[in-house]
Amino acid sequence: MKKIKAFIVAALLFTVFLVIFEISLSYKLYTDDKSMGMWNSAYKDRSYEAISQNIGDDTMIICGSSEFAHGRNSKYHPMNMCAKDSKNWMTIGSSYNQTLLHGIAVGSVGEQMNNKKVVMLLSPTWFYKKGISPEHFELRFSETEYYHFMENKTIPRDIKEYYAKRSEKLLSKNEGLQSKVELCNSINLGNNDSSIDEFRYNFYKGYARQKDYITVKTSYNLDHKLYGKGRKKKYANKHKIDFKNETMLKKATKLSEKKSHNDFTMRDSNFSKLELNILGLKGSHNKDSWEQSKEYKDLEYFIRLCNSQNIELDIVLLPVNGRWYDYTGMTKDKRTVLSENVKKIASKYNVKFDDLSKYSYDKYLTSDAVHPWNLGWVVINERLYNFYKGGKS
């Protein structure tokens, strides 16, 4: 009995502490200079407050993964090359982000994004048979975004049920997080009218909000104030954008040529890591295929989600280093299947599709096997800019 009383007292004291702590937090994550949007941070990506507070009338969300971290200290990254317009762009994605996670993020702010634009930068490496792994899904999963996704009454029930089922399964190795998701699903999709479960749900949601706020606020202040502003001033483009400018293209090419002296036209510093096992990597993708993948269904539900929120969507399939993928056994005929499958899905739902795989053999397009280099960003930026300015072609 004493142990039970002690537990109850401790629980009450902890709850009082959290309430007082909650009152002391402002939850202000809005940035007047719009720097939150292009800030490359997994903390921001997983924070409903950081995203929702920084959506304006002209916001365009760009979903992707690790490519956003490449080329930031160059004139060709979208935050620099498209400096004026990218103030209204918000990137969501870092290593291991994939379509399912982006659906949760976009759906959580779906009502705010009504009649706005979203770009999905599809990485071919997402489309292996099993799709996103449980480990990577758990790593990038956002509690706060999931709560708001499920509370968004404008998302059709069958779409929510798909995300609920996928999320519960992918979080099976994390019982604590999985139980929170199951509780959220039972409150929002089931007939759970338990007052205790409602209290637990609101407690978990409030605690997740506090964690997000503290981590985002702390990380943003350190990252932005220490070097973010200076970097922006140094590389930001102050001239009119011309993606066909020969002088600019030649300069971007020469910058890469100076740092590339290998048959795969990669950056030497990146190729040197692969070169250590160059013979062992030959044909290493012979048995791999992008023909069938759970990612295709995740993509289809992402498109349906965007359509339900009246979001204008552009799907951009990123190029890879064709020379390298041929060497490792993922040959052009195997890669073409991916383009064809995505095209069919995009056509089915009448959404814009930019297939950049045709650039996979262009020199100096990628700094390694997949990540965009100077010329690669020029090609991607042109699609981002044109979609933002014009919309559907």
N, C-alpha and C positions, 0 to 999 in steps of 0.2 A: 504493500500500500504506500509506503514511504517513497519508493522508487517512482510509482505512478504520479504521486503528488509533485515530486521533484521535477518529473518530466513535464507536467502541465505548467508548473511555474516557469520553468526554463523556456517553454514554447511561448508562453504569454509575454515574458520579458523580451524574447527575440522578436516577437511580432510588434511590440511597442517600439523597440529600437528601429525596426524597419520602417514603421510609420513616421517616426520622427525624422529618420534619414530621408525618407521620401519627400517630406515637406521641405527639407533643406535644399533639394536639388531643383534647379531651374529647368533642366532638360532642353536648354537652348543650344541647338547645333546648327542653326542657320548661319551662313557666312555671307556677309554683305558683298564681298568681292567675288562670289560664286566659285571660290577655289575648291569647295567641297566636291563639286561635280567631277572634275578630272583628277582628283586625289586618288592615287592608286593605293588602296588599303583594304585588306581583308576585313578589318574592323568596320570600316564604313559599309562595305558590301553586305555585312551581316546585320546591319543596324537599320531597323525600320525608321527610327526617328531621324537618323542622318540623311536617309534618302528622301523621306516624305517632306521634311522641313525645307529641303532645297530644290523642290520641284516648282518651277515657275511657269508662266504662260507659254514660254518658248522652249521648254526643256525637251530634249531628245535623249532617251536612254540608249546606251550602247552596251549590249551584253557580250561578254567574251571570256577570255581566260588569261593565261600568262603573257600574251602578247602586249598587254598594256604596260608592262614593266620594261619593255625593250625599246630603246631609242629615245628615252625621255630626255637624255642629255644630247639631243641633236635637233636640227632645224626641221626634221621631217616627221617627228611624232605629232599626232593630231592636236595635242595640247599646245604645240608650238607653231606648226605649219598653218593651222586653222585657228590661231589664237583668238581672233575676234569672235568667231561663231562658236568655238568650243567652250566659251564661257557658259553657254547654254546647254552644253552636252554633259551628260553624266555617264561615266563608265561604271559598270558593275561586273567584276570578274577578276580573278587572280588564278594562280595555278590550281588545277583540279576542279574549277567551276565547270559545270556542264548544264545542259538544257533544263533538266528537272529543277535544279536549284534556281535557275533564272526565272522559271515559271512561278516559283514561290515568291521571289523578290518582286517581280512585275505585278503579280496578282495582288500582293499586299498593298500596293499603291495604285491599283487598277482604276479606281474611281477618279483619282487625281490625274491619271494619264489619259483619261477619256478625250478622244479627238486629238491626241498627240502622237508622236512618232517613236518607234522603237526599232533598233537595228540589232540583229543577232549575227555576230561574227562566229560562224561555225568552224570549229577546228576539226579537220579530218580525223585526228587522233582520238576523238570522242567515240568514233563509230566502230569500235571493235565489238565483237558479238555480245558480250555481257553488259555493254554500256558502262555507266558510272559504277565504280566499286563502292561497297559499303564504307570502306575506310575513308575514301575521298568525299563521299556524301556527308558523312558525319563531321569531317574536318571543316567543311564549308557550310554546314546547316545553320540556319538562323531561327532561333526560337521566336524572336519578336516578329519577324516577317511571317512565320508560319501561323502565329496567332491571328494576325491581321488578314492573312490570306483566307483563313477559314471563316473569319468574321465578315468578309466582304460579301454582302448579300446579292451582289450583281453577278457573281460567278456561278454558272449553272452547277447544280448538285452533282451531276455525273462527272464533271471535271474535278470537283473537290474530292469525290470518292476515289478517283484515279490517283490523285496526289496523296491522299490519305493512305491508300493501300501500298503504294510504292515507298512512301516515307517510313511507314511502320516496318516494312520488310527490310529496308536498307539500314535501319537503325537497330536491328535485332541484336547486334553485338554490344550495344550500349543500353542496358536495361533501364537506367535512370532516365535517359533522354527519350527512349522509346515509350516509357510509361507516361511521360508528359504529353507526347504526341497522341497517344491513345486516349488520354483524358480530354485533350483538346478536341479530338474527333468525336468523342462521345457527347461532349457538350454541344458542339456545333452541328453534328450530323445525326446524332442518335436521339434517344428520348430520355437522356439523363437529366433528371430534375432534382438530384440529390443536393441539398444545401451544403453538405460537407464537401462534395466534389466541386461545387461552384466556388466555395471559399478557396479550395486548393488551387483551382484553375486561376482565379484572380491573383492569388499569392504568387504562383509561378510566373504569371505574366508580368506582374509588378517587379519581381526580382530580376527577371530577364531584362526588363527595361532599364533598371538601375545598372546592371552589369554593362550593357551596351553603352549607355551614356558615359560612364566613367572611363571605359577603355577607349572609346572614340575621342572623347574630349582630351584625354591625356595624350594619346598618340598623335592626334591632329596638332595640338599645340607644340609638341616636340618636333614633329616632322616639318610642319609648315613654317614655324618661326625660325628654325635652325638653318634651313637652306632652301625651302620651297620658293620663296619670293625671288631670291637672287637667281635661281635657275630659270625661272620664267622670264625674267627680264633679259637674260643673256641669249636665250634661244628663240624668243617669240618673234614671229614674222610680222613685220609692220607694213608690208606692201600688199598690193592686190594679188589674190591667189590666181596663179595660172599654171595648171597642172601639165600643160603641154609646152611650157617654156623650155626651149632647147638649152639655154645657158644653165638653168637650174638642174635639168636632167643630166647634163654632162658633168656638172660639179658633183652631183650625188653619186654618179658612176665613178668618177675619179677618187672620191673619198673612200669608196669601197675597194677599188682596185689596189690602192695603196696598202690595204690591210688584208688582201686575199691573194694567196699564192698557192692554191690547191685546185685540183681538177673539179671540185664540186662547187667552186666559187662561193664558199662560205668565208666567214671571218676566220682568219688564221687561229686566233686565240680559242675559238670554239672548236674548230676542226682538230686542233692538237689533242683535245680530250678524246675525240673519236679515233684518232690516228693510233693511239696506244693499243687499240684492239681492232685495227682496220681489217685484218684477215678474218678474225672471228665474227665480225659483223656482216661480212659478205653473205648474202642469201639468208640473213637471220629472220626476214619477214616472209620467207617462201610459203609458209603454211598459213599466214594471216590473211584475213579477208574483211572487207567493209560491206560485203553483200547483205548480211543479215546482222542486225543490232537492235537492242532495246532502245537505243538512242533515237531511232526513227519514230517509234511510237511516242516517246517523250517530246520529240519535235512536233509531231502532229497535235498533241494536246497543248503544247505551248502556243501554236498558231490558233487553235480553237479558243484558248484563253484570251489571247489578244483580240480576236474578233468579238468575243463576248464583251470586252471592255471598250469597244470602238476605237482600238489602237491601230494606227497604220504601221504596217510591219515591212521591213526589208530584210531578207535573209541573204547574208553574204558568206559564200563558201570560200574560205581562205586557201591560198595556194601553199604547196609544200615545195621542198627542194626536190624536183623531179629526178635529177641526176643521182642524188643520194638514195631516194626510194627505189629507183631502178636497181641500184647496186645491192640494196638489202633485200630485194625480192618482191617488194610491193610495186610491181610494174604498172605502166600506164593503163593497161587494160583492166587491171584490178581496181585502180583508183577511179576509172571512169564510171564504174558501177555506182559509186557514191554520188557523183554529180547527177546521174540519171535518176536515182532514187529520190534525192532531195528535190529535183525538178518536178517529179511527179506529185510529190506532196504539196509543193508550193502551188502548182497548177490546180490541184484539187480544191484548194481553198482560195485561189485567186489572189495570192500575195506576191509581192515583188521578189525576184530572185536574181542576185548577182553572182554568177559563177566565175570566180577568179582562178579556178584551177588551170585555165588556159595559159596562165603566166608561169606555170611551174618550172619551165625550162629557161626562163629569162635569167640572165646572169645577175648576180648580186642582189637578188630579190629577198633572199632569206639569209640571216646571219649564221644560222645553223641548219638543222633539218626542217624546222617549221616556223621559226619566229621571224617576223618581218624585219628587214633591214631598211636602209634609206629609200631605195627605189620601191621596195615593198610597201612602205608606208605611203608613198606618193600614190600608188595604185589604189590602196584602201581609202585614203583620205578623199580621193576624187569621188568615190561612191558615197561616202558619208556626207560630203559637202553637197553633192547634187541631190541626194535624197532629202536632206534637211531643207534645202532651198526650194526644191520642186515637188518632191513626192513621187508618186507612181509614174513610171514611164509608159 
